[in-house]
Amino acid sequence: MVMETTAQIDFQGMNASDRVRVEIDQQIAALEERFGRVTACRVVVKAPSGRHKNGGQYEINIKLGLPSGREVNIGRTVSEDERHADLAFALNDAFKRARRQLQDEIDLMRGNVKSRA
């Protein structure tokens, strides 16, 4: 499937990696294949800072644009989870949360669930 979404990938505190870009592009393509309504996507990959005694964690932020100006924002999990020190785990976890939140938002758009308002 050809990606129609304009994806912007930013790396902070680390060098851009082709391997990571390919992984992110594959994750975005999977979202589009499943939901088909993503109009824009921005992914920020932030490397761990050197200030933590026990090593840092990657921070992955995803912002998805949907029709009608709706957005889905996926930020870093609140809890300190040492597994986020592994970039592959952090990426997979962020996109798993993106799938859940995107499904919830699409259900709202389709009227399949009552609005929280």
Residue pairs with C-beta under 8 A, 6 or more apart in sequence:
1 29
1 32
1 33
3 25
3 28
3 29
3 32
4 32
5 28
5 32
5 38
5 39
5 40
5 41
6 40
6 41
7 24
7 25
7 28
7 40
7 41
7 42
7 43
8 41
8 42
8 43
9 16
9 21
9 24
9 42
9 43
9 45
10 42
10 43
10 44
10 45
11 17
11 20
11 45
11 47
12 44
12 45
12 46
12 47
13 46
13 47
13 48
13 49
14 45
14 47
20 45
20 87
20 91
23 88
23 91
24 43
24 45
24 91
27 91
27 95
28 38
28 41
28 43
30 95
31 38
31 41
31 64
31 95
31 98
31 99
31 102
32 38
34 99
35 102
35 103
35 106
37 66
37 67
37 106
37 109
38 64
38 65
38 66
38 102
39 65
39 66
39 67
40 63
40 64
40 65
41 62
41 63
41 64
41 65
42 62
42 63
43 60
43 61
43 62
43 63
44 59
44 60
44 61
44 62
45 58
45 59
45 60
45 87
45 91
46 58
46 59
46 60
46 61
47 56
47 58
48 55
48 56
48 57
48 58
48 85
49 56
50 56
54 82
55 82
55 85
56 85
57 76
57 80
57 81
57 82
57 84
57 85
57 90
58 84
58 85
58 86
58 87
58 90
58 91
59 76
59 84
59 90
60 74
60 76
60 90
60 91
60 93
60 94
61 73
61 74
61 75
61 76
61 94
62 72
62 73
62 74
62 94
62 95
62 98
63 71
63 72
63 73
63 74
64 71
64 72
64 73
64 74
64 98
64 102
65 71
66 72
66 102
66 105
66 106
66 109
67 109
68 109
70 105
70 109
72 98
72 101
72 102
72 105
74 94
74 97
74 98
74 101
76 84
77 84
77 93
77 97
83 89
83 90
83 93
84 90
84 93
104 113
107 113
108 115
